[in-house]
Amino acid sequence: MTVATLRLTMTEHELVDWMKYANRYMLPTRRLQVQLAHIGMLIAGYMGGVKNPKLADYLFDPPPTDKERKQVLQDAIRFFGFKPVAKRVRKRGTK
């Protein structure tokens, strides 16, 4: 995408959001971070005895905020048409 096209389509608010995202996930070094985390995960799994290592355990990602968690939930509800039903809890001794 060219700069001219971005000027016509991207708002200032969207640009600020992208800057926050890049800052939060340490862009542009993200690719190197993922590659090194993958190497660390493999070493821990094969030589360190770690059972079922996960790549997320070796990344420097900050934990998601409550706002981000709620947004993911709302997106899933809209996309899948999800309508959660509260689970009924039975008291002991009742059928």
N, C-alpha and C positions, 0 to 999 in steps of 0.2 A: 504494500500500500504506500502510496506516495505522500509526501508532506502536505501537498496541496489538497489531496483527498481527505486527509485527517483534519485539516483546518476546517473543511466544510462539514465534516460529520461528527467530530469529537467535541463535546462540550468541555468547558473548563472544569466543571464538577467531575466529569469522567476522567479527565487527565489527573486531577488530584487523587482520585480513587486509585488509579494505576500507580501513581507515585507512592502512595501508602502501601500498596500491595508489594511493589518492588522493594521497598524499605523493609517491610516485615519479613519477606522471604529471601532477603539478602541477594537480590538479583544484581548484577549478572553472574555472580559466582555460584549460582544454584546448581548448575550442571556439574561443576567440580565437586561441590559438596555431596551431591547424590552419588557420584562415582566413588568418592572416598568412603562414604558410608556403606556402599555396597561391598567394597573390599574389606572393610572392618567387619561387616556382618558375616562374610564368607570365612574370614579367619577365625572369628569367634565360634562359628558353627562347626568348622572342620577341625580346628586345632585346639580350641578353647573349651570344647565340650558343652557349648550352649545349645539347649534343645529348642528347636523351632524359632530361630532368631527372626526378627521382623526388621525391615529396613527403617521403619519409623523410629525404632529404638536407637538408631545410630545417626539420626539427623538432628539438626539444631533448631527444628521448627518450634516456635512458641505454641503453647497449648491454645486451642480455640477459645475465643471469648464466648460469654453467654449469648451475646447478640449473634455471633456466627453460628452457634449451635441452633438457635431458634430459627435463623434464616434457612439453614439446611433442612430443618424439619418442615418449615412452611413450604419450601420448594418441593420436597418429597410429597407432601400432602396434595399440592396442586397437580404435580405431574402424574402421580399414580391414582389420584382420586381416593386417597386413603382416608378412611373414617374410623379412627380408633374408638374402641368401646372399653370403658373402664372395667377392669376385672373385679368380679364380686368375690369378696373374701368371706369365707364361711367361718363361723365361730366353732370352736371345738365342741363336739358332742351333738351337732346338728347335722341333718341329712340334706 
